[in-house]
Amino acid sequence: MNAASYGKSWTIIGVMAVVCLPGIVLRLGGIHPDPVPGAIIFGLAILAAAFLLSWGAETAELDISQGLALAIIAIIAVLPEYAVDFVLAWNAGADPEEAERGLAIANMTGGNRLLIGVGWPIVFALFFYRTRLKDLVVDRQRSLELTFLTIATLYVIFIPLRHHVSIIDTIVLVSLFIMYLYFTSKVESEHVELVGPAQAMGSLTNAPRRTLVITVLVFSAVTIFCSAEPFAESLVHIGEEFGVSEFLLIQWLAPLASESPEVLVAGLLAWRGRAAAGMGVLISSKVNQWTLLIGTLPVAFLASAGDFGFTIGLPLDDRQREEIFLTAAQSAFAIAVFMNLRMGRKEAIALFVLFATQLFITNEQARLVYAGVYTVLCIALLIASRKQIPNTISDAWSVMRGKELAIRPGDPPPVPASVEH
């Protein structure tokens, strides 16, 4: 990296940090701008934080495994979703009328479906635009995330059979997330080629680099945490002016704000030629939300209600149970898409079309129809990739045991750390 590029990279990092500051200052100062300027200010802060987060995470790969770095990104990027859902679940515990509105479940299901229905196709679209390749192939280490996502989906899909999300669900799902983080941390570091601002950060010696990476990740987390909720509120207020129902606003517009950090990070990685890593961020985010996020909702609800117990929890009415089932069905289809560790154009289009066409449908029968379509497609894909399923399970088991993945005949070529154009 020459001196001019080096200086330009540090200038870009500084500019992004400055753009983040208004979101932090306004939130900490308790200042509430009008909806339109608020959406712009907080939206730009989230965008800048996403850039910083992507550079910090790439640089972190010099010291930790890519899988753990992606998991850390996912945790930080999903903080807004936790903040919004925690508040909604807390309000539901304090007020029975709030519980009946089901806004916490609306936000959780909307965020999960948005992540897969929009985030995954966006990464594929950027990948296809940059490479013209028809299949996005992810690293075999992603078998670990897919395995945990499968276990979580098989568990969550039965929650609608009950009328609440309980502390038992918390224990199971949070335990799954802790196990996932533990096994992810065991994956060996891989060589990574840094460019741009990440290369400038990576050129520092060990101690300053690690200090800077931690600072950037914490600063990004604070920015995202401070900006996401007011950004969501601004979008909701704008939506209310057009007469959109509160449930739909919380289900779709609020997650549009809270899910934007990880989608932006994944998109940036894909644009920089690291589509496999970008998809890894989204898969890890899905594991995060499908375990830790759902598992913490009963804790917030019961803490606010002041009544802990294993047989009670966040109540679910018929619509909320249908929303969870539909979200679980979409998750199952998404898992089937990547069971052979690749996603093609047809799968990416199907994920987006099925999501976009259901966006504002509130009819009960329509939700069940979409859940049925996801289920049928899931079964069809699993049958089509049945020969690869044992390999994926074997790879996940090898990763959990800390063993190097053996090369198999017919394996896709290894995904390069960076494919710059």
LINVENNOR-V373697 format. One record per run of one state. SS is the DSSP state (~ for helix, > for strand, _ for the rest). FROM is the first residue (numbers start at 1). TO is the last residue. If there is no record, write none. Layout:
{{SS/FROM/TO} {SS/FROM/TO}}
This chain:
{{_/1/2} {~/3/28} {_/29/34} {~/35/60} {_/61/65} {~/66/77} {_/78/78} {~/79/94} {_/95/95} {~/96/101} {_/102/102} {~/103/131} {_/132/134} {>/135/137} {_/138/139} {~/140/156} {_/157/158} {~/159/161} {_/162/163} {>/164/166} {~/167/185} {_/186/195} {~/196/202} {_/203/205} {~/206/240} {_/241/245} {~/246/258} {_/259/259} {~/260/271} {_/272/274} {~/275/305} {_/306/312} {>/313/315} {_/316/317} {~/318/337} {_/338/341} {>/342/344} {~/345/357} {_/358/363} {~/364/384} {_/385/385} {~/386/400} {_/401/421}}
